[in-house]
Structure formats: structure tokens, C-alpha cells
Amino acid sequence: MQSVLIVIHLIIALGLIASVLLQSGKSAGLSGAIDGGAQSLMGKKKGLDELLSRVTTGLAISFMVLSIILTIIS
């Protein structure tokens, strides 16, 4: 039982890493001031960013819950 949960935990962790790396930056700070908001003119995909944000949130919550469950089991 515990080994199955550890494998699921590893898959969730890899998915969380991938979803964080796939998200685009928020263009805040100096780099956002330099390009002048040109990313919005070039067709930045808002739908994909929102989906990745929701997926990241779901994976993070499941990662934390599964971590607590694994701690209780062991």
C-alpha cells in the first residue's frame, strides 16, 4: 500500500515540476517595462495560462495531502 502511494507521490511531484516550468512569467518588473507589454500584442495565450494555473494548484494540493497521508502511514 505504501509503495503504491510513494509511486503516485512521485508522479504528482514530477507533474507539479512540469506544470510550474511550463507557466509563463508575469512580465513584472524591469523586463515588463522594457518590452512595453508587447507580449499581449503578440497573442499571449490566456486560456493556456489559466489552465496551467489550475493544474498547478490541484497538483500542489494533492501533493501536500499525499505527503501528510504518507507521514501518518509511516
N, C-alpha and C positions, 0 to 999 in steps of 0.2 A: 504494500500500500504506500509506504513512504517513498520507495524508489519511483513509483509512478508519479507521485506528486512532485518529486525533485525534477523529473524529466519535463513535466508540464511547466514547472517554475523556470527551468532553463529556456524553454521555448518562449515563454512570456517575456523573459528578460531580453532575449535576442530580438523579439518583435518590438519591445519598447525602445531598444537602442536604434533599431532601423527606423522607427517612426519619428524619433527625435532628430535623427540625422537627415531625414527626408524633408523636414519642415524648412521653409524659407525664413530668412531673417526678417525682422520687423522694420528694417531701414531706419533705425533710430540713431540719433547722434550725428556725428560729423559726416559719416558716409551717406546718410539720408539727405543731408543738406547739400552735399556736393552734386549728387545726381539730380536733384531738384524734383523728385517724385516721378522720374521717367519710367519707373517700373510700372506704375499704374497706366501709363500711356501705351506701354508695350504689351499689354494684355496679361497681366498677372492673374493667375487662376485662383480666384477667391474660393470657389467651391472645393477645390482640392485642399487648400489650406485649412478650411473648416473641417473637412473630413479627417485630415491627419490630426487635427487638434482633438477631435472627439475620440479617435482611435487611441491616441496617446493617453488621454485621460482615462479611458477604460482599461488600457493595459497597466497603467500606473496603479489604479485602484485594485485590480486583480493581483498585481504583483505584491502589494502591501498586505492584502488579505491572505494570500497564499503563504507569505513569509510568516505571518502570525500563526497560521494553522500548522506550518512545519515546525515552528518553535514549540508549540503546545504538544505536538505529537512526539517530538524527540525530547 
